[in-house]
Amino acid sequence: MEAFFLVFLGASLMLVLGYLRARYFGFFGQSPSDYASADGEAFDLRTHLNGPIVCEGVIYGPTGRVTSRFVGDFHAEWDGNKGVMTERFTYDSGDEVLREWKLMLGNDGRIRALASDVVGEGQGVQSGPTVQLKYKYKLPEEQGGHVLDTTDWMYLAPNGTIVNRSQFRKYGIKVAELVATMRRKEAA
């Protein structure tokens, strides 16, 4: 009986430590307030996600291996605090995906975001050199049609490049992660 208790105690301790690590030291351990007083230029969607943008990235599956590579051709336009960003992704498989975001920016830095493959409304906030956006992403039916809880973090680099890291979760379990860069497209 004592051996069972020790195994149970050890397993419980590992679960608690795993939770604490993920909650306070991992991807979800960061908060927009962590970046509010960061040095450097503040991230402003109307400035940094405006005009033609090129995006390049990879998607990692649940095992941590790259499952897909992509490039994106974006274009964003703003009218005051309302913006529209169209995205055309081309994947290494040859598949193309189109998405249009409708973005609304509050005077307090809060963001509301709508897209056809987003269930409900995405919510986010600009804070210092970062943007955090949370939403429910619905996979296409040919990929199962699952709805994934998504958290995007975008970080503004000193040269104006945006580094995007996103995690996709189902029932709290990470099923994919995306890492990408976004930068203004050079004039031809």
N, C-alpha and C positions, 0 to 999 in steps of 0.2 A: 504494500500500500504506500509506503514511503517513497519508493521509486516512482510510482505513478504521480504522486504529488510533486516531486521534484521536476519531472518531465513537464507536467502541466504548468508549474510555476515558471520554468525556463521558457516554454513556448509563449506564455502570457507576457513575460518580460520582453521577449523579442518582438511580439506584436506591438506592444506599447512603444518600444524604442523605434520601431519602423514607422509607426504613426507620427511620433514626435519629430523624427528626422524629416519626413515628407512635409509635415505641416509647418515646421519652423526653420528648416534649413534647405529645403528643396525648392522646386519651381513654385509651389504654392505658399512658400514661406515669405515671399516678397509681397509688398503692398505698395500702392501708388504713393502713399505718404513717405515711403523709404526714399523716394527720389525727388520729393518736393523742393528740397533745398540744394540739390546737386548743382555743381558748378557747370558752366557752359550754357549754350543756347537752349532755350526751352523748345519743346516739340509743339508745333502749332500745325494741326492738320491742314489748315487753309494755305499754309506756306509750303510745308514739306511734302504733302501729298497733293500736288497741284500740277496740272499739265501732263505731258507724256512721261511715263515712268517705265523702267525695265525692272523685272523681277527675276531672280534666279534662285532655285532652291532644291531641297531634297525632302522626302518624306520617309521617316523611319517607322517600321512596323513595331509590333509589341515586343519583339525579341531584340530590338535595338539595331537591326540591320536595315540598310537603305532598301526601300521597296519601290521607290519611284523618284525620278528626277524630272524637273520641269523648268521652263522659262515662261515668263508672263509679260504681256504687253498691256500696260494700264494707261488709262487716261482719266484724270480727275479735273472737275471744274467746280468752282464755288461761286455762289451768289450770297454774299454775306455769310451767315452761319449755316447755310444749307448747301450741301454738295452732292454730286453724283460721281461715282468712280466706276468705270467699266473695266473689267478684267478679262483678258483672253489668255488662258493657260494652254501651253502645248507640252504634253508629257512625253517621256522617252518611248512610250508605247505607240505614239502617234495620235493618241486621243486629244481632242480639244475640248475645253470647258469654258463657257462664257458665264460671267456673273456681273450683275450691276448692283452696286451698293447705293442706297440713299442714306446720306449721313446728315444728322442734325447736331449742331454743336451749341451747347448752352454757354451763357456768359461766364459760368463758373467752371468751365472746362469739361463738363459732363458731355458724354456722347450718346446719341441714340442712333442705331444702325438697323436698316432693313435690307433684306435681299430675298430672292425667290426661294433659295435653299436654306434659309434661316427660319426656324420655327419661332414665331413671336417676334420680339424686338431685342436686338443686342443692346447691351448697356456697357458704357466704358467711361474712362476719364483720362484726360491729359494731366500729367504731373511731372514737372521738371523736364528732363530729356526723354520721357517715356510716355507711352500710351498703353493702357490696358483695356481690352475689350473682351467681354464674355457673352456667349450666345449659344444657342442650340442649333447645330448644323445637321441637316437631313441629307444622308447619302443618297445618290441616285438609286432607283429601284434595281438596276442591274448589278449594283454593289450591295444589295440587301435592304436598302431603304431605312437603315437604322438611324436613330437620332442620337447624336453625340454631343456631350457637354464640351464646349470649346472655350479655351482661354488663350487669347493672343496677347503677347507682350511685344511691343515695338520699341526699340532703343535707338535714339538718334546719335550717330557717330559724329565726331568733330568735323568731318568733311562733308556732312549732309546725307551720307548714306544711312539708310534705315535697316537695322538688323531685326528680323522678325523671328520670334520663337513661339510656336503654338503647340498646345497639347490637346488631344482629343480623348475623351473618356466615356466609357459606358459602364454604368453601375459603379462609378468611382474608380474603375480600373483603366489605366492608360492603355489605349489600343493603337495610338499613333502619335507621332510628334513631327512637326514641320519646322525646318530652319531655312530661312530665305533672306536675301538682301533685296532692297529696293533703292533705286537711285534714279535721278532725272536722266531721261534719254538725251544723249548728245544730239545736237542739231546735225542733220546730214549735209 
